[in-house]
Amino acid sequence: MFRSLTLALLVSSAVAAGVAYAQGPIAGEGAIQSRQAIMKSYGAAAKVGGGMAKGEIPYNPAVGMLVLATLNAGANSVGHFFPEDSQTGGDTEAAPKIWQDMQGFNEKIDELQGATEMALASQPADLDTFKAAFGDVAQNCKSCHEDYRIEKN
């Protein structure tokens, strides 16, 4: 129950970032903070989703849908938070390659959006369906991180 509540709160932070963007573009440090909040919600969702996929957390269809909804909310908002003036600062892990290859980066985001939409549409009622849906989304995340993220220790 605590994990569900935590995940719900993280979804709301991702949604709040999207709502803030709807009120006007966010620049510089604000953009970095917004995308970091979205990525934290991704991390929390991935931790719960991965735990269910590995059998460390009992599978619950409602929690599975919440995981996928969190990932979908982030996929549909994070791309708005990479303006030119947010390349450095705020302990960002965004690689310079993002701004050098914005078209490629946007294609990765489009792929992630597609994967999260398909995952949500699958409405995984059982663990095997969830594993397949979550695995496709996780692969998209990994692919983007390999190309567009600076790994910091």
N, C-alpha and C positions, 0 to 999 in steps of 0.2 A: 504494500500500500504506500509506504514511504517513497519508494522508487517511482511509483505512478505519479504521486504528487510532485516530486522533484522534476520529473519529466514534463509534467503539465506546466509547471512554472517556467521551465526552460523554453517550452513552445511559446509561451506568452512573451518571453523576451525576444524571440526571433520575430514574432508577429509585431511586437512593438517597434522593432527596428524597421520593419517594412512600413508601418504606419508613419513613423518619423520621416521616412524617405518620401512618402506620399505628400507630406506637408512642404516639401522642398528638398532639393539636393543637399546632401551632407558632404562637407569637404574636410580635407586635412585630417587632423586628429580625431574628429568626430566620425569620419568614415572608417578610420582604423578601428576605433572602439566599437562601432556598430558591427563590422565584419568579424571582429574577435568575439563579440557576444554571440553572434550566429554560429561561429565555429565551436564555441563552448557548448551550445545547445546540441550541435552535431555530435560532439564528443560524448556528451551524456547519453544521447539517444543510441549512439553506436555501442557504448558500454553495455547498456541494457539489452539492445538487440543482439549483440555478440554473446552476452551471457545466456540469453534464451537459446540462441542457435547452438551453443556448445553444451547445453544442458545444465549449466551452472545455476540458472534461474528457471523455475518452472514456466512453461509457455502459457501465456494468457492472451487470447485474441484481442482483447481491448487494449492491452499494453502494446501488443505488436502493432496495432493500427496507430497508436499514439507515437510509437517510434517512427513509423513510416510517415506520419503526418508532420512530425518535427523535421524530418529530413526533407520532405517536400516543401515545407514553409521556408526553410533555409535555402533550398535550391532556387526557389522563385524570388528570393530577395537579395542574396549575397552579392550577385553581380552588379548591383547598383552602388556598391560601396568601394569602388576602385577608381576614383577620379585621379587625374594627373598629380595633384598635390598631396596624395596619400601614399607615395612610393616609399617614404622613409618616416621614421619616428614611431612612437608608441610601441616599441618592441615588436614591430610587425614581422611576420614570417612570410610575407608576400614577396616572391622573387621578382627581380627586375624584369624577368622574361614576360611577366603579365603585360606590362606596358609596351614591351618590344614586339609582342605577338598578341595584341588584344583580340584579333579575329580568332586565333586558335584557342585562346582562353575562353572567349564567349562560346565557341563550339563545344568545349568541355562542359560549360555550364548548361548548354542546351541538352547535351547528352545526359547529364545528371538530372535535369528536369524531366526528361523523358523516362528515365529509369524510375524516378520516384513516383511519377504519375502511373506508370504500369504497376509498380509495387502496390500502390494504394488501390488500384482497380482490382487487383487480385484478391483483396479482402481476405487475407490468410486466416482461415478458421483453424488450421492445424499447423503443427510445427514444420512439417516438410514444405508446405507452401510458403510459410514465412521464411524459411532458410533460403529458398530459391529467390524470393523477392528481395530479401535483405542482402543476399550475396551479390546480386546484380548492382544494387545501389552502392554497396561497399566497394566493389571493383571500380566503379566510376570515381568514387572519392579517392581511392588509392592512385588511380591514373592521373588525376589532376594534381595531387600532392607530389607525385614523382616529377612532374614537369614544372609546376608553378609555385612550389613552396620551398622556403629555406628552412632546413632542419636545424633547430636550435636546441642546445642541451640545457 
